[in-house]
């Protein structure tokens, strides 16, 4: 029986930092069509964050980091 590895749960700030670092390194945002699971994870986080922003679910510090 094989075990599925689950990525560690990071804080919102840590994940935001990863997305920004990805953008700085690659010159683009993470893509939904990525073959790399780590990139897809960042894409999913960014999508959920955009949805949370649209629904006014982010705090002031989070909003400031996105701007």
N, C-alpha and C positions, 0 to 999 in steps of 0.2 A: 504494500500500500504506500503510495507516495503522499507526502504532505505538501499542501499548497503553502507557499510562503506569502505572508501578508505584509505589505509595506508598513513601516511604523507610522503611527498617527502623529503628525507634526502639528504644532500650533499654527494658527492662521498666519502669524507673522513669519514663521519659518517657511511655510509654503509660498507665501507672497515673495519672499526673498529668492526662493528657487525659481519661480516664474520669471522674476526680473533678471536673475543671473542667466537663465536660458536665453532670454531675449538679447541680452548684452553679448553673449557668446555666439549666437547663431544669426543675429540680425532679424529675427522673426519671432512670432509668438508660437507656442506649442500648437501642433495641428491634430485634428481629430483623426486624420488618415495616417498618422505616424505608425511605423512598425515597431518602434521602441516603446515598451510598456511604460517606462518612466516618463517619456514625453506625453503619452496618452493620459497618464495620471495628472500631469500638470495641466493639460488641456481640460480635463474634466473639472479640476479644481477651479480653473479660470471661468469656465462656463457656469458653475454653481455660484461663484462670486459675482458674476455679472447679473445673474438672476436675483441674488440677495440684494444687490445694489438697487435694482429696478423695483424691488418690493420694500425698499427702505429698511432693510434688516441689518445694515452695517453701522458700526459706531463711528464717531467722528475721527478717531485715529485711523481706522481702516479706510475710510473715505479719503483722508488726507494722503495716505500712502498710494492710493490708486490714481490720484490726480497728478 
